[in-house]
Structures are given as structure tokens and as C-alpha cells.
Amino acid sequence: MSAKELIDALRKELHQHNYNYYVLNQPTISDYEFDQKMHELENLEREHPEYADPNSPTQRVGSDLNQSFKQVPHKYPMLSLANTYNEGEVRDFYERVRSGLEGEDFDIVAEMKYDGLSISLTYVDGKLTQAVTRGDGVVGDDVTANVRTIRSIPLQLKDGSGYPHEFEIRGEILMPWTSFEALNAEREAKEEPLFANPRNAASGTLKSQKSELVAARKLDAYLYYLIVPEGATTQVTSGGMADLFGAPEEQSFTNDYHYEGLMQAKQWGFKISEGMKKCKTIDEIMDFISYWDTARKNLPVATDGIVLKVNSLRQQRHLGSTAKSPRWAIAYKFKAERECTRLNEVTYQVGRTGAITPVANMDPVQLAGTMVKRASLHNADIINELDLYIGDMVYVEKGGEIIPKVVGVDKSQRKQGMQKVEFITHCPECGAPLVRFEGEAAHYCPNDSGCPPQIKGCIEHYISRKAMNIDSLGPETVDDFYQRGLIHDVADLYQLTIAQVAGYNKNREKSSTNIVNAIRNSVNVPFERVVFAIGIRFVGETTAKLLARKFKSMDALRQATLEQLLDVDGVGQVIAESVMRYFADAKNLDIIDRLAAAGIQMQLSEEELADHTDKLAGQSIVISGVFEHYSRDEYKAMIEKNGGKNVGSISAKTSFVLAGDNMGPAKLEKAQKLGVKIVKEDEFLQMLA
């Protein structure tokens, strides 16, 4: 046997063993035997680099090289599902389907709704070629290198299993409870922030810049929707004409039903949920929901509901979709689990903006698959409504099965002499008297330039992707620099040297160089994002753009009067007063001056000024559909640069709808009803020409 034949045979065998172990949970060889075969393949591939294949089983360990994610448009938009929380709305959905199909018989497929990160996988000739996250439903991140490390996702489909030449299959990337608990235990030992839930952990892991880390965290995946292009063909690889002529015989691939399509995909090697059932009546659907409301607690991964889909693909096309969700599917969300436990203490956290969050510290209780010891109390009003006492037996839920919160008190178990919970009056970190702004539920620490959590939070905000995008830094690094006395505010970042960052660890010289270079490169970030990055309370990304375009420079913004600020579209009294307070603080002015001295952009560039026009001034524009020439985000930027305003929904005040292909039928109907003009892509570009 030649080296190429031996490599191919080992790859095929190891793919099958991966499938047996991670999909079927039925291993046929020992871990030792598997490892021996893997080592043999690794050695052969090392000796014969000309036979390299990104889908080889040896590539599942990932790489320690940094990677960046490019954005990829979806061939078919990834719509979100409409949610319902009660059985009455499930019955309403069933009747809407019946009515929409005009009495035609139909089946509903009931399946588990897994709580993870949506993914779209593309296969060509049985090989995984691309993996893209949901993103905004139109464009997602290419995370192929990371997804290759997930062992329940086949890199190469089984020979002769009848798959189409090309197809897309969608599903959910998940972190099993066992992996999640092990990861959080590891992070707790290192005194690193814990992940709130498996979904966040899976999302953060899949977006890691190093696929080696993804491989180590043992993610899983369930696939739930198959998309085969119209006219797709498959090959018959044994029997028939193929045997006579020695070449595969092509046949048309047919798939008319959702459930049956997934059963085919299961034969190709995909991990398909066992929690699926074809239902013919509403009673069967309700029985399925009732069963899994309890049985889901025994599953190895997080779930938060049931998805109901019309089985016939023809009927799905007939029912169609709204702008946001298909009419042929709906998600039923389980009611949050509730448990009763003892309240031992209330502590207080200080956020980046100075907002004070009270936290209930309780006896540990099992809730939605994890052990819960802490839960949010939100603010002083919630504490007063609950009428809390230390030692109370409190009811805890997970909102959306994610964030634990206290929702009630069993006052029948309250004893005499217990201490009532009173909201604090001073910051627990710096001791400053707390303030509460009009219309705000939260209390704030006003000492934003001297309160440690706020200082570190402001720096973390400053380096974040939508602000200065200094991606070589993270919360742990910021905390390390702060504790070592290297930084006290964002301007200090630009004084850091490689030697300071590395400290006594000579092995950190390369990473320290990357950090210092990334900080220095941030001087090129546009002025609009600088206004967002400096962290003026209540000034978000959109408001920062409005302020930057109105005043055009930091000097003009810091000298703006209250009346001038209120004149900016979208800026109200609270935001205007916050901007005034920010620039009235001498410490903030010093930071701005030092940032300017470091070379940070403190005004709109000549190119940006030249790029701005008033062609769309005063016009409110809705974007809908899929576009050929530019992305939705690029069109939003064009609208803003030409003086227009992006709005999310159509109303009588909408100037026009910028419409691409597959514009949502609900939006089209509303625009026609209100007489709102529909502008196609080429016409819009001509308007700006």
C-alpha cells in the first residue's frame, strides 16, 4: 500500500471512530488504540506534506496561531424564530398554519431548542468547506478553523451515503454541562471571571482567536435544518451504472420534508437530536412539550424550549416569512425554573458607568443545570418591593435560563429579629456618596475618575472592538496593568513600553510587543469612535456619531452649551447634562489633552468631512432585504454620512425604504399601506452619485 493510500485509509477509519464516539456514543476501540492510530497518521502526514488536508482528523487539535474572522454573507438569510411562552399561543400558531394552508393536511415537527450559538455549515463533495456564525442573520463570521476542532461535526461524510454535491446544514454549537463546569472551576482557580452560562462560554470559545483553545474546551453540536439548492445532484457510488462504467452515476437529489431530510443527514454522519417527533395533532404537540419540560433537565446540554416546524418544505414555502421570522415555525420557551433557598447576605457591585448592582448571596441551589450561589437584585426599588430581610427564604429563577434573579420571598418562614435589607448610601469601593439621576432606577457612584472598578471599566470600554479596538488587550490584562501601577486611566496606555508590559518575564517579550504596537496603531481610529471610547455616561455608539458629526472636533464638543447639545437629534436633557458634567471635570480634560498629545484623532478628518453631505438631510430611512453591491452596514454608514437617519421600523414618518432582494413581505405591505416610497439599490446609489 502506498503512503497516499495508507493516509487515506487511516483518515477514513479515524473519521468513523470519531463518529462512533462523539455522535453515537458507542466507541468500538479503546482510547489507547485510537491515539496510536492518530500518531501513525500524524507521522505519515509529517513525512508527506504534499498530502496535507484541512479536513484530516489530525487537524482537530487546532492551532495556537492567532486568526482573524472575515465576514461572510449567508446565501440564505438566517431568520430568528418568533417566541411564545404559553400553550395558548402554541394553539394559535397551529390554527394560523391550518388557515394558511387552507385546510390541507400537515405535520408539525417538534424538536428541542438548544441554547447555544447558531452555525451554518457548508459541505462540497462531502467535505466541510465553511462554517459561518449567524451574525445579524444576513452576514456572519467565518469560524471554519475553530469548527474543525469540534469532534461531533464531521469533516468528511461517509462514502456512499447519498449526500448532495453541495448543501448547507444549520445547527447549534453548545458547551455541555460537564465541560462548562470544568471550565468555570479552572477559571475560578485562576481568579478569572466566570462564564455566566454555557451559551456565553460556547460563544466566547468559538470566537477565540486560537483554534487550539477551542479544541481544548470540548464543544458539541446538534444540527437541525438542512438546505439543499434546487436542482442539486447526488452520486450513486456502488451498484448500477457506476459498476459498469467505473464512474459515479449522478442522480437528482430530492428532499421534500424537513424531518425526513434530517434523518438522511443522520445517515451521512451528522449529530441529529433524538428529541424530535412528527406530530399530527395539537394534542400530540402538547404532550411533547409536557414531557420535555421535565425530561430536559436530564440532558447533557442546555435547552430553553421547543421548536415547532411545518414538516413539508413545499408548505413552508407557501406559508413564507415575515421580515424577521418564518410563518411556518415558532419557538415555545419553557418557563424559568424556580427554587427556594436562604438569603445570607447582600453585597454591591460597581459597574463601568458607576451603576451599583445589589447581589443576593445565598445557600447554593441547583437551577437549570448549574449550582447558583448569587443572584441579581437589580436596584433599590426591587429590594423595597421584595421587602427583603437577611435570612429570608427567597425564590430564585433564571431569566431566560441565563441570569439568576430573586423573584419572591416566602414570608411564612420569616423569624423575629431578622435584619431588613437597606440599600447602601455610599460606594462600597471608594466611599463616595451615591447619586440617583431623574428617571433612572439605578444608583451611581459619581467618582468616575477615582473609583477603581470604574477606572478599569472605562479602560476596558476604551479598548473594546466598537471603540478603539485594541484587540491585544483584555479585562485580565487591564487588571494586571492596574494592579502593577502601570495605568490609572486610558491616556496612560500610550506611555507603556515593551519592558514595562513584559516585566520580569522575558518570555512575554513577543506578546508585549504586540500589545504596545496595537495601542500605538489605535491612533488611527476615527474621531466618531473616539467620542464613544472616552466613556461619557449615557453616550452610546449612535449618540457619539451624532455628536461627532455635529461638532466635528473635540474642542468644539467640550465647549458646547446645553442648548447646542439639545439641538442634536436624539440628544435629550439627561445625555446633554452628562456631556456637560464630563467636560467640567478637570481630570477628564487632562485625559483628553494627553490623548491628543499621543496622536489620537480629535476631529473629523478632511476625508470624512469631504465624505459628508446633506443629500439625505432630515430623511428617515428603513433598510430591508439582501443587497448586491454593499452590505447593510455599509448602506447604513452611507445614509449617516449623507445626513440621513437609519430607523428600524416603517411609520408614516419614514421617508423611504431602501429595499434589496427578499424584502420582508410584512414591511412591503406596511410601506404600501402607508404610501412610503420603495427605493431599489441602484436608484439609491444614483441619489448619492
VOGU-3710 file (C-alpha; in Angstrom, 3 decimals, decimal comma):
1> msakelidal> 0,000/0,000/0,000  1,382/3,424/-0,984  1,791/6,253/1,545  -1,181/8,086/-0,020  -3,417/5,009/0,224  -2,349/4,393/3,837  -3,036/8,028/4,776  -6,475/7,916/3,127  -7,338/4,634/4,858  -6,288/5,930/8,292
11> rkelhqhnyn> -8,233/9,139/7,815  -11,356/7,219/6,832  -11,006/4,866/9,803  -10,401/7,689/12,315  -13,357/9,703/10,969  -15,541/6,636/11,604  -14,187/6,205/15,158  -14,832/9,903/15,851  -18,417/9,438/14,667  -18,878/6,320/16,811
21> yyvlnqptis> -17,567/8,061/19,919  -18,914/11,636/19,664  -22,187/11,160/17,747  -23,326/7,599/18,541  -21,675/7,427/21,999  -20,701/3,857/21,020  -16,892/3,598/20,755  -15,590/0,415/19,114  -11,905/0,764/20,081  -10,082/1,920/23,214
31> dyefdqkmhe> -8,717/5,435/23,652  -5,207/3,947/23,548  -5,823/2,273/20,167  -7,341/5,485/18,807  -4,322/7,509/19,946  -1,922/5,006/18,368  -3,668/5,284/15,008  -3,723/9,080/15,315  0,036/9,159/15,999  0,637/6,926/12,992
41> lenlerehpe> -1,351/9,298/10,765  0,447/12,350/12,188  3,821/10,793/11,388  2,768/9,916/7,843  1,419/13,428/7,210  4,649/14,921/8,567  6,677/12,753/6,178  4,373/13,522/3,231  3,296/17,208/3,428  2,183/17,009/-0,217
51> yadpnsptqr> -0,918/15,110/1,010  -1,998/17,770/3,524  -5,780/18,098/4,009  -7,515/20,646/6,288  -10,225/18,021/6,928  -7,811/15,391/8,239  -8,632/14,062/11,749  -5,212/15,334/12,859  -6,398/18,933/12,370  -8,969/18,728/15,174
61> vgsdlnqsfk> -6,385/19,794/17,780  -6,433/23,328/16,367  -3,620/25,863/16,104  -2,042/28,278/18,555  -1,699/30,891/15,803  -3,906/33,986/16,003  -6,581/34,257/13,364  -8,991/36,980/12,356  -12,588/36,326/11,318  -13,746/37,602/7,950
71> qvphkypmls> -17,413/38,383/7,481  -19,319/36,235/5,014  -22,819/36,865/3,605  -25,282/33,986/4,050  -26,638/32,502/0,832  -29,977/32,197/2,628  -30,776/34,618/5,490  -30,732/33,041/8,973  -34,040/34,295/10,331  -34,828/34,244/14,039
81> lantynegev> -37,936/32,477/15,339  -40,958/34,126/16,902  -41,163/33,210/20,599  -44,122/32,190/22,710  -44,306/31,415/26,411  -47,746/29,842/26,801  -49,710/26,963/25,340  -52,494/29,237/24,128  -50,111/30,903/21,686  -48,919/27,476/20,502
91> rdfyervrsg> -52,556/26,633/19,676  -52,879/29,999/17,883  -49,786/29,151/15,785  -51,266/25,756/14,896  -54,515/27,388/13,778  -52,640/30,033/11,739  -50,829/27,249/9,902  -54,102/25,412/9,296  -55,693/28,590/7,968  -52,655/29,473/5,827
101> legedfdiva> -52,721/26,018/4,242  -56,458/26,354/3,639  -57,381/23,080/5,334  -54,648/20,988/3,672  -53,245/18,188/5,888  -49,911/18,970/7,528  -47,455/17,587/10,065  -45,598/19,592/12,709  -42,084/18,520/13,701  -41,454/19,167/17,395
111> emkydglsis> -37,796/19,321/18,412  -35,615/20,564/21,255  -34,468/24,200/21,238  -30,823/24,045/22,244  -29,320/27,079/23,961  -26,085/27,698/22,078  -24,602/29,593/19,166  -26,242/29,221/15,740  -23,945/27,962/12,993  -24,239/27,320/9,262
121> ltyvdgkltq> -22,047/24,572/7,760  -21,386/24,189/4,021  -20,284/20,861/2,527  -18,980/20,323/-1,013  -18,410/16,774/-2,242  -18,805/15,520/1,308  -16,143/17,788/2,810  -16,664/20,644/5,257  -15,669/23,811/3,394  -17,063/26,660/5,500
131> avtrgdgvvg> -18,621/27,372/8,904  -20,304/30,745/9,471  -21,973/32,146/12,605  -25,465/33,626/12,445  -24,182/37,206/12,903  -27,031/39,573/12,090  -28,814/36,926/10,030  -27,524/38,351/6,750  -23,762/38,344/7,387  -21,799/36,175/9,839
141> ddvtanvrti> -18,213/35,405/10,897  -16,219/32,682/9,149  -15,142/30,394/12,023  -14,218/27,348/9,916  -10,820/26,767/11,574  -12,426/26,679/15,017  -15,362/24,490/13,993  -12,993/21,876/12,548  -11,913/21,145/16,142  -15,446/20,118/17,245
151> rsiplqlkdg> -15,400/16,336/17,086  -19,145/15,795/16,665  -19,070/17,797/13,408  -17,964/15,544/10,516  -15,094/16,857/8,417  -15,702/14,183/5,763  -19,074/12,490/5,224  -19,461/8,737/4,893  -18,752/7,322/1,442  -21,772/6,109/-0,480
161> sgyphefeir> -24,314/7,643/1,885  -26,089/9,601/-0,859  -25,370/13,202/0,133  -25,742/16,037/-2,433  -22,683/17,504/-4,143  -23,235/20,736/-2,204  -25,538/21,635/0,658  -25,840/23,702/3,820  -26,819/22,375/7,239  -27,563/24,557/10,247
171> geilmpwtsf> -27,476/23,867/13,925  -26,281/24,920/17,341  -22,769/24,920/18,828  -23,021/24,021/22,517  -20,864/23,577/25,579  -22,009/20,515/27,559  -22,669/20,990/31,275  -19,622/18,881/32,203  -17,292/20,997/30,041  -18,873/24,202/31,342
181> ealnaereak> -18,453/23,276/34,990  -14,852/22,142/34,427  -14,047/25,389/32,593  -15,519/27,583/35,340  -13,707/25,574/38,031  -10,455/26,170/36,157  -11,155/29,897/35,805  -12,148/30,202/39,462  -8,832/28,607/40,483  -7,001/31,234/38,409
191> eeplfanprn> -9,214/34,015/39,882  -10,545/34,789/36,393  -14,145/35,974/35,739  -16,575/33,053/35,452  -18,843/32,492/32,448  -22,497/33,151/33,308  -23,845/30,137/31,389  -22,882/27,511/28,790  -24,169/29,636/25,920  -21,842/32,538/26,765
201> aasgtlksqk> -18,990/30,091/27,251  -19,648/28,435/23,871  -19,938/31,800/22,110  -16,749/33,147/23,696  -14,905/29,936/22,883  -15,993/29,791/19,237  -14,867/33,413/18,771  -11,433/32,650/20,257  -8,517/33,743/18,093  -6,779/30,393/18,721
211> selvaarkld> -8,399/27,173/17,493  -6,162/25,229/19,905  -8,159/26,725/22,804  -11,445/25,804/21,081  -10,308/22,194/20,777  -9,409/22,061/24,479  -12,880/23,194/25,614  -14,721/20,230/24,047  -17,659/21,914/22,350  -20,511/19,871/20,903
221> aylyylivpe> -23,036/20,453/18,114  -26,567/19,415/17,147  -27,779/20,013/13,595  -31,418/20,880/12,953  -32,025/22,299/9,463  -30,940/21,093/6,029  -30,801/23,355/2,952  -30,150/21,782/-0,449  -30,023/24,071/-3,530  -32,730/23,475/-6,105
231> gattqvtsgg> -31,570/21,082/-8,805  -28,861/19,552/-6,614  -27,496/16,144/-7,587  -26,011/13,251/-5,668  -23,808/10,322/-6,650  -24,526/6,604/-6,586  -21,131/5,166/-5,616  -21,958/1,470/-5,684  -24,147/-0,664/-7,928  -25,992/0,276/-11,099
241> madlfgapee> -24,274/2,258/-13,835  -21,324/3,118/-11,579  -20,191/-0,509/-11,558  -20,474/-0,831/-15,354  -18,558/2,278/-16,331  -16,299/2,764/-13,293  -17,547/6,286/-12,547  -20,181/7,633/-10,138  -23,666/7,942/-11,531  -25,331/11,289/-10,816
251> qsftndyhye> -28,975/11,471/-9,779  -31,243/14,335/-8,811  -31,369/14,816/-5,063  -34,878/15,115/-3,713  -35,867/16,199/-0,242  -39,432/17,352/0,290  -39,697/17,098/4,060  -37,804/18,597/6,999  -37,910/15,540/9,285  -37,015/13,043/6,584
261> glmqakqwgf> -34,173/15,311/5,415  -32,655/15,315/8,887  -32,951/11,541/9,077  -30,963/11,404/5,822  -28,384/13,801/7,284  -28,083/11,467/10,283  -27,091/8,677/7,875  -24,429/10,941/6,368  -22,776/11,266/9,798  -24,367/14,337/11,415
271> kisegmkkck> -25,404/14,508/15,056  -29,187/14,958/14,994  -31,196/15,309/18,182  -33,067/12,257/19,427  -35,627/14,678/20,876  -37,684/15,010/17,675  -41,186/13,887/16,832  -43,600/14,280/13,928  -46,953/15,415/15,334  -50,269/15,271/13,500
281> tideimdfis> -52,457/16,923/16,142  -52,234/19,772/18,622  -52,661/17,235/21,451  -49,519/15,376/20,336  -47,631/18,688/20,351  -48,818/19,486/23,881  -47,814/16,016/25,095  -44,328/16,535/23,623  -43,976/19,918/25,377  -45,191/18,487/28,676
291> ywdtarknlp> -42,761/15,559/28,547  -39,660/17,604/27,742  -40,465/20,330/30,260  -39,259/17,811/32,848  -37,068/15,415/30,844  -34,801/18,211/29,534  -33,258/18,555/32,993  -31,504/15,224/32,391  -29,944/16,273/29,065  -26,159/16,821/28,848
301> vatdgivlkv> -26,583/20,269/27,286  -28,640/23,399/27,965  -32,097/23,747/26,395  -34,579/26,566/26,746  -37,614/25,437/24,798  -39,253/23,526/21,963  -39,209/24,460/18,262  -42,244/23,618/16,118  -41,834/23,473/12,313  -44,145/22,581/9,460
311> nslrqqrhlg> -42,655/19,376/8,019  -43,383/19,844/4,315  -40,863/22,139/2,596  -43,457/22,943/-0,056  -45,865/24,061/2,646  -43,074/26,072/4,311  -42,525/27,982/1,054  -46,278/28,535/0,721  -46,543/30,000/4,239  -43,469/32,210/3,722
321> staksprwai> -41,849/34,550/6,245  -42,190/37,963/7,785  -39,208/40,346/7,759  -37,810/38,719/10,898  -39,169/35,186/11,222  -40,752/32,327/9,254  -44,512/31,835/9,482  -44,042/28,055/9,412  -42,090/27,808/12,679  -42,302/29,042/16,255
331> aykfkaerec> -40,286/28,607/19,465  -42,034/27,713/22,699  -39,854/28,852/25,629  -40,005/26,890/28,863  -40,945/28,757/31,992  -37,918/29,562/34,088  -37,059/27,059/36,812  -37,729/28,318/40,327  -36,110/27,160/43,561  -36,272/28,327/47,182
341> trlnevtyqv> -33,108/28,980/49,220  -31,788/31,073/52,120  -30,532/34,669/51,680  -27,314/35,072/53,673  -26,009/38,487/52,615  -26,457/41,322/50,114  -23,291/42,706/48,529  -22,893/45,508/45,971  -21,000/45,651/42,678  -19,816/48,789/40,879
351> grtgaitpva> -20,074/48,751/37,086  -18,121/50,632/34,420  -20,548/53,556/34,443  -20,674/53,630/38,244  -24,060/51,865/38,399  -24,466/49,991/41,682  -25,905/46,470/41,397  -27,059/44,676/44,579  -26,302/40,938/44,636  -28,017/38,290/46,778
361> nmdpvqlagt> -25,578/35,760/48,289  -27,478/32,543/49,109  -27,144/28,923/50,102  -26,169/27,035/46,893  -29,121/25,647/44,923  -29,308/23,634/41,663  -31,005/25,672/38,923  -31,211/24,954/35,174  -28,239/22,635/35,295  -25,840/24,776/37,366
371> mvkraslhna> -25,210/25,449/41,032  -26,352/29,001/41,874  -24,998/30,927/44,882  -25,515/34,517/43,736  -28,430/36,310/42,070  -29,138/39,857/40,919  -31,435/42,120/42,935  -31,230/44,817/40,220  -31,761/48,033/42,195  -33,144/49,675/45,362
381> diineldlyi> -36,743/49,658/44,080  -36,688/45,871/43,588  -35,285/45,368/47,095  -38,075/47,518/48,538  -40,752/45,691/46,530  -39,472/42,318/47,752  -39,323/43,593/51,376  -36,151/41,567/51,949  -34,619/40,517/55,280  -31,302/38,752/55,813
391> gdmvyvekgg> -32,150/35,086/56,472  -35,307/35,126/54,321  -36,164/32,068/52,228  -36,197/33,518/48,702  -37,397/32,210/45,332  -34,756/32,268/42,595  -35,276/31,973/38,842  -33,028/32,167/35,819  -34,268/34,862/33,464  -34,230/33,217/30,029
401> eiipkvvgvd> -32,309/30,430/31,811  -29,263/32,718/31,892  -29,079/35,248/34,724  -30,265/34,161/38,197  -32,580/36,642/39,899  -34,584/36,779/43,127  -38,290/36,926/42,262  -40,065/36,461/45,602  -39,922/35,748/49,335  -41,576/33,020/51,404
411> ksqrkqgmqk> -42,596/35,316/54,263  -44,245/32,439/56,157  -40,727/31,254/57,100  -39,526/34,688/58,333  -38,448/34,765/62,004  -38,456/37,533/64,605  -35,379/39,734/64,939  -34,125/39,396/61,338  -32,374/42,439/59,791  -34,133/44,332/56,978
421> vefithcpec> -32,062/44,899/53,821  -31,415/48,635/53,308  -29,798/49,895/50,117  -26,351/51,420/50,711  -25,780/55,186/50,604  -22,033/55,222/49,773  -19,902/53,474/47,137  -18,531/50,174/48,510  -15,272/50,698/46,588  -14,320/54,348/47,095
431> gaplvrfege> -16,787/55,606/49,725  -18,286/58,413/47,609  -21,968/59,302/48,356  -24,227/57,668/45,760  -26,486/59,680/43,449  -29,652/58,784/41,557  -30,459/60,632/38,329  -34,019/61,593/37,493  -35,765/58,828/35,572  -33,060/56,262/36,403
441> aahycpndsg> -33,719/53,152/38,514  -30,056/52,667/39,424  -27,889/54,472/41,958  -24,488/55,663/40,726  -21,088/56,379/42,203  -20,214/59,840/40,817  -16,466/59,387/41,427  -15,791/58,074/37,906  -12,165/59,277/37,868  -11,225/57,865/41,281
451> cppqikgcie> -13,255/54,666/41,778  -11,151/51,560/40,854  -13,912/49,446/39,198  -14,987/52,452/37,138  -11,410/53,253/36,128  -10,773/49,674/34,976  -14,243/49,509/33,387  -13,582/52,713/31,428  -10,279/51,314/30,166  -11,969/48,040/29,153
461> hyisrkamni> -14,639/50,053/27,333  -11,965/52,194/25,641  -10,113/49,168/24,211  -13,289/47,318/23,120  -13,972/46,408/19,493  -16,560/49,121/18,780  -14,412/51,762/20,475  -10,615/51,798/19,924  -10,447/48,080/19,016  -7,143/47,331/20,796
471> dslgpetvdd> -7,643/43,587/20,446  -4,355/42,549/22,073  -5,721/43,699/25,444  -8,469/42,175/27,577  -10,019/42,593/31,051  -7,408/40,352/32,698  -4,538/42,333/31,149  -6,117/45,653/32,138  -6,484/44,432/35,721  -2,861/43,234/35,725
481> fyqrglihdv> -1,583/46,617/34,462  -3,738/48,465/37,001  -2,582/46,303/39,912  1,058/46,797/38,847  0,535/50,560/38,788  1,252/50,863/35,052  -2,064/52,522/34,159  -4,537/54,715/36,049  -6,562/55,970/33,056  -6,814/55,422/29,293
491> adlyqltiaq> -4,157/58,020/28,463  -1,581/56,008/30,418  -1,859/53,237/27,802  0,118/55,365/25,347  3,068/55,720/27,743  3,560/51,949/28,121  6,847/50,431/26,975  7,579/46,849/25,946  9,830/46,418/29,001  7,078/47,623/31,370
501> vagynknrek> 4,478/45,290/29,863  6,808/42,270/29,920  8,007/42,932/33,484  10,403/40,264/34,723  9,080/37,609/32,328  11,375/37,579/29,284  9,090/35,042/27,591  6,421/37,747/27,296  8,523/39,989/25,070  6,758/38,997/21,824
511> sstnivnair> 3,239/39,383/23,253  4,312/42,646/24,938  5,498/43,977/21,584  2,122/43,079/20,042  0,291/44,904/22,856  2,358/48,094/22,561  2,048/48,084/18,744  -1,738/47,571/18,934  -2,041/50,523/21,331  0,044/52,742/19,055
521> nsvnvpferv> -1,961/51,700/15,981  -5,179/52,854/17,677  -4,212/56,485/16,952  -5,746/55,863/13,512  -9,244/55,151/14,863  -11,759/57,745/13,500  -12,947/60,609/15,684  -16,545/59,278/15,873  -15,320/56,179/17,718  -13,028/58,223/19,930
531> vfaigirfvg> -16,086/60,134/21,226  -17,685/56,777/22,068  -14,457/55,369/23,537  -13,797/58,082/26,128  -16,823/56,807/28,046  -19,153/59,749/28,618  -22,009/58,361/30,713  -25,201/57,693/28,652  -23,376/58,365/25,337  -23,649/55,189/23,270
541> ettakllark> -22,252/54,383/19,843  -25,029/56,100/17,880  -25,105/59,233/20,054  -21,313/59,507/19,780  -21,620/59,555/15,972  -24,290/62,265/16,140  -22,166/64,416/18,449  -19,029/63,942/16,339  -20,798/64,918/13,138  -22,497/67,898/14,731
551> fksmdalrqa> -19,436/69,416/16,416  -16,687/67,906/14,190  -13,922/68,256/16,821  -13,311/67,508/20,495  -12,592/71,191/21,188  -15,980/72,193/19,780  -17,723/69,426/21,736  -16,117/70,353/25,070  -17,139/73,997/24,591  -20,727/73,201/23,544
561> tleqlldvdg> -23,525/74,798/25,558  -26,520/72,901/26,894  -28,715/74,476/24,210  -26,334/73,413/21,431  -26,238/69,845/22,748  -30,028/69,660/22,998  -30,194/70,794/19,375  -28,588/67,491/18,286  -31,173/64,993/17,018  -31,501/62,170/19,582
571> vgqviaesvm> -29,842/64,042/22,469  -32,127/64,769/25,415  -31,709/66,515/28,749  -30,041/63,570/30,556  -27,416/62,999/27,841  -26,738/66,721/27,365  -26,198/67,254/31,098  -23,929/64,187/31,240  -21,744/65,594/28,441  -21,540/68,912/30,288
581> ryfadaknld> -20,526/67,155/33,530  -17,857/65,131/31,748  -16,107/68,170/30,301  -16,483/70,143/33,547  -14,198/67,601/35,281  -10,544/68,735/35,219  -9,324/65,108/35,334  -11,269/64,278/32,163  -9,886/67,344/30,392  -6,372/66,263/31,361
591> iidrlaaagi> -7,019/62,796/29,878  -8,332/64,341/26,638  -5,239/66,579/26,356  -2,884/63,638/26,937  -4,753/61,520/24,358  -4,424/64,370/21,860  -0,687/64,595/22,599  -0,407/60,841/21,925  -1,857/61,399/18,442  -5,468/60,253/18,939
601> qmqlseeela> -7,883/61,675/16,328  -9,592/64,662/17,938  -11,546/65,846/14,923  -13,155/64,544/11,771  -10,525/64,046/9,085  -10,598/66,011/5,835  -11,632/62,825/4,036  -14,541/62,308/6,446  -15,609/65,935/6,135  -15,435/65,713/2,362
611> dhtdklagqs> -17,389/62,461/2,521  -20,291/64,055/4,400  -23,148/65,724/2,518  -26,673/66,924/3,236  -28,223/64,919/0,384  -30,367/62,910/2,818  -30,718/65,583/5,496  -33,907/65,232/7,523  -34,847/61,899/5,953  -35,664/58,771/7,989
621> ivisgvfehy> -34,789/55,601/6,071  -35,565/51,916/6,671  -33,285/49,223/5,182  -34,738/45,825/4,271  -33,596/42,848/2,207  -30,327/41,475/0,822  -28,102/43,704/-1,338  -25,745/43,105/-4,254  -23,240/45,980/-4,207  -22,730/46,772/-0,486
631> srdeykamie> -23,602/45,273/2,891  -26,422/46,592/5,082  -23,866/48,136/7,460  -22,171/49,936/4,567  -25,528/51,327/3,422  -26,286/52,472/6,974  -22,953/54,307/7,015  -23,757/55,942/3,649  -27,110/57,152/4,975  -25,494/58,678/8,058
641> knggknvgsi> -22,652/60,284/6,066  -25,195/61,954/3,817  -27,211/63,392/6,665  -29,956/60,736/6,826  -31,208/58,761/9,805  -31,469/54,966/9,984  -34,697/53,728/11,573  -35,757/50,151/12,274  -39,469/50,179/11,528  -41,774/51,749/8,965
651> saktsfvlag> -44,142/54,511/10,040  -45,900/57,470/8,452  -42,729/59,495/9,165  -40,497/57,159/7,105  -39,095/58,976/4,067  -38,442/55,815/2,034  -37,419/52,157/2,284  -34,068/51,122/0,789  -35,092/47,673/-0,480  -32,861/44,817/-1,591
661> dnmgpaklek> -33,848/41,333/-2,713  -36,149/39,308/-0,428  -37,588/42,364/1,292  -39,777/41,221/4,159  -43,415/40,883/2,995  -44,712/42,490/6,207  -42,561/45,584/5,651  -43,547/45,748/1,989  -47,237/45,528/2,904  -46,893/48,235/5,572
671> aqklgvkivk> -44,958/50,548/3,232  -47,628/50,188/0,548  -50,397/50,753/3,083  -48,772/53,985/4,362  -47,702/55,144/0,906  -43,993/55,029/1,773  -41,736/55,061/-1,288  -39,699/51,931/-2,113  -36,189/52,756/-3,418  -34,127/49,976/-5,013
681> edeflqmla> -30,356/49,653/-4,595  -29,214/51,174/-7,914  -31,671/54,067/-7,583  -30,322/54,813/-4,090  -26,718/54,851/-5,296  -27,751/57,196/-8,103  -29,264/59,550/-5,496  -25,849/59,813/-3,848  -23,841/59,962/-7,080
//
